[in-house]
Amino acid sequence: MKTAVVTDSTAYIPKELRDNWNIHMISLNVIFATEVYQEEVDITAEQFYQEVKEKELPTTSQPPIGQFVQLFETLAKEYDAVISIHLSSGISGTFAGAVTASTMVEHIKVYPFDSEVSCMPQGLYAIEAAKMALNGEDSEKIMSRLEELKKTARAYFMADDLSHLQRGGRLSSAQAIIGSLLQVKPLLHFEEKIIVPFEKIRTRKKAMKRIVDLLGEDVASGELYQAAVIHANREQEALEWKLELEALYPNVEFMVSYFGPVIGTHLGEGAMGLGWMKK
């Protein structure tokens, strides 16, 4: 059985890595007034953060189901199965779109996978699946491996400005108001597939220190982990944080990634995060 791997653009896997591991991508959209951009295709993260300084905050939308159907039908010419890995179903209908499309195609078996997170933690699932697919592993075994990884996956992030999350419906108005009034930098995480506050912390520095401690608790056993430092247009800060983390935790393989246009619309510039799972 030959298996293809699909993920959506919010995994923010660089094109060279997607090409290297033969990962197929379907894009979510960022909409500035009447202009619609497919993220990672029509607009880069750098371009996006420049645009939002000059225009009103955009909206976002999931890929049309027809786009999924078209991709799956194209893959059916070469593959027997496809594993389709997407951002959390609690914050987007993208996963549901993949599920619906899977019932509309013939000659290929589709295995939709809800990562229950987003950004590079989602990407780590896709890369693992792609490596296994290239090694000839069957789809059921790959899906089983992804579910196993999910038990060790964690992601924490901090938004500089909660108004973006509140405006996009990803955080309640009360939580946003409390955070902004008290100048709190709440740590956020995914729980039951949605974004919720984990802890309320006073400063950015303390919030990032708390994330470091949470990682330390998980990797204290010495087992090998992989992790991604994720930033919203704060690359230098992310690179410096990565160096600090590498010195603390030699059993963790770190990479730097970013909050691209769709997720950046909801988190805002300046957000920082860290996601990890066992290797």
Backbone torsions as a table, in degrees:
resi	resn	phi	psi	omega
1	MET	NA	130.3	178.8
2	LYS	-102.6	123.6	-173.3
3	THR	-114.1	131.6	173.4
4	ALA	-96.2	155.4	176.5
5	VAL	-121.3	128.4	177.9
6	VAL	-120.7	140.9	167.0
7	THR	-138.9	171.0	178.1
8	ASP	-98.4	170.5	-172.1
9	SER	-64.2	-20.4	-177.9
10	THR	-73.7	-2.9	171.6
11	ALA	-73.6	-21.6	178.7
12	TYR	51.3	46.1	173.6
13	ILE	-83.3	123.7	179.4
14	PRO	-55.3	148.1	-175.6
15	LYS	-56.3	-39.4	-178.5
16	GLU	-63.6	-35.4	176.9
17	LEU	-71.7	-40.2	176.7
18	ARG	-59.9	-44.3	179.6
19	ASP	-65.4	-41.2	-177.9
20	ASN	-62.4	-39.5	-176.7
21	TRP	-102.3	6.8	177.0
22	ASN	58.7	47.1	178.5
23	ILE	-96.8	127.0	179.2
24	HIS	-91.5	143.0	-174.2
25	MET	-122.7	140.1	171.2
26	ILE	-119.1	134.2	-169.8
27	SER	-94.9	140.7	163.7
28	LEU	-85.0	168.0	-174.0
29	ASN	-115.2	145.8	171.0
30	VAL	-115.5	131.6	-172.9
31	ILE	-121.8	111.9	172.7
32	PHE	-98.7	104.4	-177.6
33	ALA	55.7	-108.7	-178.6
34	THR	-103.0	0.4	-178.7
35	GLU	-93.7	122.4	-179.5
36	VAL	-108.1	125.1	178.7
37	TYR	-118.3	134.1	169.4
38	GLN	-83.0	118.8	-177.0
39	GLU	-66.5	149.3	-177.9
40	GLU	69.3	-0.1	176.8
41	VAL	-121.9	-58.4	-177.6
42	ASP	-94.2	-18.4	-175.6
43	ILE	-147.4	133.2	177.0
44	THR	-91.5	168.8	177.6
45	ALA	-61.3	-42.1	-179.2
46	GLU	-61.7	-45.4	178.6
47	GLN	-62.7	-39.3	-179.1
48	PHE	-61.4	-49.2	-176.5
49	TYR	-66.2	-27.2	173.5
50	GLN	-71.4	-42.3	-179.1
51	GLU	-61.1	-42.8	-175.2
52	VAL	-69.3	-17.1	174.5
53	LYS	-75.3	-22.6	-173.6
54	GLU	-107.4	-16.3	-175.0
55	LYS	-129.7	172.6	174.5
56	GLU	-67.1	154.3	179.4
57	LEU	-58.5	131.8	-177.8
58	PRO	-77.9	175.6	169.3
59	THR	-109.6	172.8	-179.3
60	THR	-132.2	158.3	176.2
61	SER	-148.4	153.4	-180.0
62	GLN	-78.7	164.8	178.0
63	PRO	-66.7	143.1	174.6
64	PRO	-62.1	147.3	-179.7
65	ILE	-59.1	-35.5	179.0
66	GLY	-59.8	-30.5	178.1
67	GLN	-68.6	-39.8	174.6
68	PHE	-61.7	-48.4	-177.4
69	VAL	-58.6	-45.2	-179.9
70	GLN	-60.9	-44.6	179.6
71	LEU	-63.7	-46.9	-178.8
72	PHE	-62.9	-39.5	179.2
73	GLU	-66.7	-36.3	176.6
74	THR	-65.4	-43.3	179.7
75	LEU	-65.6	-29.7	-178.9
76	ALA	-62.2	-20.0	179.3
77	LYS	-70.9	-22.7	-175.2
78	GLU	-123.0	-21.7	-173.4
79	TYR	-121.1	157.3	176.7
80	ASP	-92.9	-26.6	-175.4
81	ALA	-147.8	159.7	175.6
82	VAL	-139.8	134.7	173.2
83	ILE	-102.6	120.2	-172.1
84	SER	-113.5	108.4	-168.6
85	ILE	-107.1	125.0	-171.5
86	HIS	-135.7	164.5	178.6
87	LEU	-64.2	161.6	-171.8
88	SER	-50.4	131.9	179.2
89	SER	-66.8	-12.9	178.9
90	GLY	-78.6	-15.9	-178.8
91	ILE	-120.3	-5.1	-178.9
92	SER	-154.6	151.6	175.9
93	GLY	-88.2	10.2	-176.7
94	THR	-61.4	-46.4	178.8
95	PHE	-60.4	-43.2	178.4
96	ALA	-61.9	-35.8	176.9
97	GLY	-63.1	-40.6	177.9
98	ALA	-65.2	-40.0	179.0
99	VAL	-62.5	-47.2	179.5
100	THR	-61.5	-46.4	-179.4
101	ALA	-61.7	-32.9	-178.9
102	SER	-62.3	-24.3	-179.8
103	THR	-87.6	-5.4	-174.0
104	MET	-107.7	0.4	-178.3
105	VAL	-114.9	151.8	177.5
106	GLU	-116.3	163.2	173.4
107	HIS	70.1	9.5	173.7
108	ILE	-151.7	137.0	178.9
109	LYS	-94.0	123.3	-177.9
110	VAL	-104.6	131.2	177.7
111	TYR	-114.9	92.5	177.7
112	PRO	-72.2	139.6	-180.0
113	PHE	-128.3	122.5	177.7
114	ASP	-88.8	108.6	-177.4
115	SER	-69.0	-21.2	-177.9
116	GLU	63.5	12.1	173.7
117	VAL	-139.2	-152.9	173.7
118	SER	-160.8	-175.4	178.6
119	CYS	57.5	-153.0	-171.1
120	MET	-62.8	-28.0	171.6
121	PRO	-56.8	-39.1	172.4
122	GLN	-62.9	-41.1	179.3
123	GLY	-62.2	-35.4	179.5
124	LEU	-62.6	-37.1	174.8
125	TYR	-61.9	-44.4	-177.0
126	ALA	-65.0	-40.8	179.8
127	ILE	-65.9	-42.0	177.8
128	GLU	-62.0	-45.0	178.9
129	ALA	-61.8	-41.4	-178.4
130	ALA	-66.0	-41.0	177.6
131	LYS	-60.2	-44.8	-179.6
132	MET	-65.9	-40.1	179.8
133	ALA	-63.2	-41.7	179.1
134	LEU	-67.0	-24.6	176.4
135	ASN	-85.2	1.9	175.6
136	GLY	85.5	12.0	178.6
137	GLU	-69.4	147.1	-178.8
138	ASP	-80.1	163.6	-172.5
139	SER	-62.1	-39.4	-179.2
140	GLU	-62.5	-40.2	179.8
141	LYS	-68.0	-38.5	178.7
142	ILE	-64.7	-44.8	179.4
143	MET	-62.1	-39.0	177.9
144	SER	-62.8	-40.6	178.5
145	ARG	-64.5	-41.2	179.6
146	LEU	-63.6	-40.5	177.6
147	GLU	-65.1	-34.4	178.1
148	GLU	-67.3	-43.4	178.5
149	LEU	-62.3	-34.2	-177.2
150	LYS	-59.1	-29.0	-179.9
151	LYS	-65.6	-24.3	-177.4
152	THR	-108.0	-0.1	-174.8
153	ALA	-80.8	134.5	176.8
154	ARG	-138.3	151.0	174.6
155	ALA	-152.3	128.2	177.9
156	TYR	-129.2	142.4	179.7
157	PHE	-149.5	162.7	-175.2
158	MET	-134.3	127.6	177.8
159	ALA	-100.0	136.2	177.4
160	ASP	-69.6	-31.5	-175.5
161	ASP	-135.2	110.0	-176.2
162	LEU	-72.7	-11.4	-175.4
163	SER	-63.6	-31.0	179.2
164	HIS	-64.1	-46.0	179.2
165	LEU	-63.9	-40.9	-178.4
166	GLN	-66.8	-43.4	-178.6
167	ARG	-65.2	-33.0	179.8
168	GLY	-85.5	2.1	177.1
169	GLY	79.3	13.3	-178.7
170	ARG	-94.5	-5.8	178.4
171	LEU	-149.1	143.9	-176.3
172	SER	-69.3	154.4	179.6
173	SER	-59.4	-39.7	-178.8
174	ALA	-61.9	-43.9	179.8
175	GLN	-64.2	-39.6	-179.9
176	ALA	-66.5	-42.9	-178.8
177	ILE	-64.8	-45.9	-179.6
178	ILE	-60.2	-44.3	-179.3
179	GLY	-62.4	-43.8	-176.8
180	SER	-73.4	-36.1	-179.6
181	LEU	-66.4	-40.0	-176.5
182	LEU	-91.7	1.1	-175.8
183	GLN	55.6	37.4	179.8
184	VAL	-83.8	144.9	173.4
185	LYS	-109.8	81.0	-175.3
186	PRO	-67.6	138.5	169.0
187	LEU	-76.6	133.6	179.2
188	LEU	-114.9	153.4	173.5
189	HIS	-154.1	174.0	176.6
190	PHE	-92.4	129.5	175.3
191	GLU	-137.1	126.4	-175.6
192	GLU	51.6	39.4	171.8
193	LYS	77.2	-0.1	178.1
194	ILE	-118.4	164.0	-179.9
195	ILE	-86.5	124.0	178.9
196	VAL	-136.9	155.9	175.0
197	PRO	-65.4	139.0	175.7
198	PHE	-97.1	-51.3	176.4
199	GLU	-149.3	151.4	175.2
200	LYS	-99.1	123.4	-175.5
201	ILE	-128.5	144.0	-169.3
202	ARG	-71.6	-41.6	-172.4
203	THR	-126.5	160.2	178.3
204	ARG	-59.7	-44.9	-178.1
205	LYS	-60.8	-44.0	-179.8
206	LYS	-68.8	-34.9	178.7
207	ALA	-63.9	-44.0	179.8
208	MET	-67.6	-36.3	176.9
209	LYS	-63.5	-38.3	179.0
210	ARG	-64.6	-39.4	177.2
211	ILE	-62.4	-41.8	178.0
212	VAL	-58.8	-43.7	179.9
213	ASP	-65.1	-38.7	178.9
214	LEU	-64.4	-40.3	175.0
215	LEU	-62.0	-44.8	-179.3
216	GLY	-57.8	-38.9	178.4
217	GLU	-61.8	-39.6	-176.5
218	ASP	-75.1	-33.9	-172.9
219	VAL	-100.5	7.9	-176.4
220	ALA	-60.8	-23.3	-178.4
221	SER	-68.2	-17.0	-178.3
222	GLY	90.7	-3.3	177.3
223	GLU	-66.4	157.1	-177.5
224	LEU	-78.0	130.6	178.4
225	TYR	-125.5	163.6	170.8
226	GLN	-125.2	144.2	-175.1
227	ALA	-147.0	155.1	178.2
228	ALA	-129.1	125.1	168.9
229	VAL	-83.4	128.2	-173.3
230	ILE	-123.4	131.7	-175.7
231	HIS	-132.4	154.8	174.4
232	ALA	-109.4	88.0	179.5
233	ASN	61.6	39.5	177.2
234	ARG	-134.7	53.6	-171.4
235	GLU	-60.5	-44.0	-177.6
236	GLN	-62.7	-42.6	177.5
237	GLU	-62.4	-39.3	179.8
238	ALA	-65.6	-41.4	179.8
239	LEU	-65.0	-39.7	178.5
240	GLU	-66.9	-39.8	178.6
241	TRP	-65.0	-40.0	178.1
242	LYS	-59.1	-44.3	179.1
243	LEU	-62.0	-41.5	178.0
244	GLU	-61.9	-44.4	-178.6
245	LEU	-67.8	-38.5	179.4
246	GLU	-62.6	-36.3	178.7
247	ALA	-69.4	-32.7	-178.7
248	LEU	-79.2	-38.0	-170.2
249	TYR	-130.0	82.9	-177.6
250	PRO	-68.0	-15.3	178.9
251	ASN	-87.0	6.3	-179.8
252	VAL	-115.6	132.2	175.2
253	GLU	-94.1	115.5	-174.8
254	PHE	-102.3	147.5	170.7
255	MET	-136.7	164.0	177.4
256	VAL	-110.4	131.7	176.6
257	SER	-133.4	-167.3	-172.2
258	TYR	-148.1	158.7	169.0
259	PHE	-88.0	108.9	-178.0
260	GLY	-80.5	-168.5	-171.3
261	PRO	-54.1	-48.3	-175.6
262	VAL	-66.4	-50.8	-179.9
263	ILE	-71.1	-35.6	177.8
264	GLY	-62.5	-30.3	176.1
265	THR	-59.2	-36.6	-175.5
266	HIS	-91.7	-26.2	-179.1
267	LEU	-96.0	-32.8	-178.3
268	GLY	85.2	157.5	-179.7
269	GLU	-61.3	144.4	177.6
270	GLY	96.7	-9.8	178.3
271	ALA	-64.6	148.5	176.8
272	MET	-135.6	146.7	179.4
273	GLY	-150.9	168.0	176.7
274	LEU	-145.4	128.2	177.7
275	GLY	-127.3	147.5	-178.7
276	TRP	-152.2	161.2	172.8
277	MET	-160.6	164.0	177.8
278	LYS	-63.0	153.4	175.8
279	LYS	-80.9	NA	NA
